[in-house]
């Protein structure tokens, strides 16, 4: 049924696209031959005009079963449509036009036909996955003829690659002590001058380069903040006491509750919202372990034991997607927290490691930055939320809000 539905949508998409082709070629011919506009400038104008035309038809016909709930959502959808389709269409058209017309001397309208054909498939994939958001990338791959079973959640190779990668981080966490290098930002993978950055009120962030794994992509980010005027025992104590109440303090946690507590371990449910170009919501459970490392250091490790992407979040139709039906932006998530008492306050570092679906080659130039941005911005927001929560609760104030 899903493949049949996607095929019908693909037919509608191409029907709109065919009408868009006529409009784009007509605009291009008018601008180049009628008004004497340079072919590259004319291409930009023709592409943007076609993008707006196609969006209106896709909204009312191709994806009419996914009407946005508000005008704000329509505006956000149009922005995503412009960004993704514009990037694909403009990049593809400009490259092909420059190659065929600029270098080969082919007539601009003829060259533009080739450019349109090359961009069509990538545009449909981007619309189905990221603009009108539905079955996600799996549905696109079905249309492309890729067996859906190969993408029903992380495969064995991706899981094994994830386990091998995080095993080294887990070993470092288990071996942490009150002596030696403590923060990852102090290692070669870190960032020089990060202490001055955080003490001035900013968030220090750096990405760790990861090796590729079959069927998945690992995102590894490290960030830090500073809580001035705080004491270590107050910081750790307040965070532990708040377990299960994160929704009251963090704007990216929509709901939360304490599932269980046993000594230094707690299990917490959180409904998380991740926002970038798109918004994705998850039901998650986290197993959190706290450790005290001497008088001036503490650490904690959070492992997501359950992650379920939510469809139609915040509406009466809200439901959890099946593993093979999600977008694959977040399959696994570990967070390693380190706390150290220092002059004037407490340094807090979070090492975030997550696993997402590998990105198909046809979408890689357009989607990779979005997936990476989600991981980075999620950690940045988490660190800011933690700092705000602590500074408010402990009666201290950060030196900057930036």
Secondary structure, 3 states (H helix, E strand, C coil): CHHHHHHHHHHHHHHHHHHHHHHHHHHHHHHHHHCCCCHHHHHHHHHHHHHHHHHHHHHHHHCHHHCCCCHHHHHHHHHHHHHHHHHHHHHHHHHHHHHHHHHCCCCHHHHHHHHHHHHHHHHHHHHHHHHCCCCCHHHHHHHCCCCHHHHCCCCHHHHHHHHHHHHHHHHHHHCCCCCCCCCHHHCCCCCCCHHHHHHCCCCEEEECCCCCECCEEEEEEEEEEEEECCCHHHHHHHHHHCCCCHHHCCCCEEEEEEEEEECCEEEEEEEEEEECCCEEEEEEEEEEEEEEECCCEEEEEEEEEEEEEEECCCCCCCEECCHHHCCCCCCEEEEEEEEEEECCEEEEEEEEEEEEECCCHHHHHHHHHHHHHHHHHHHHHHHHHHHHHHHHHCCCCCCCCC
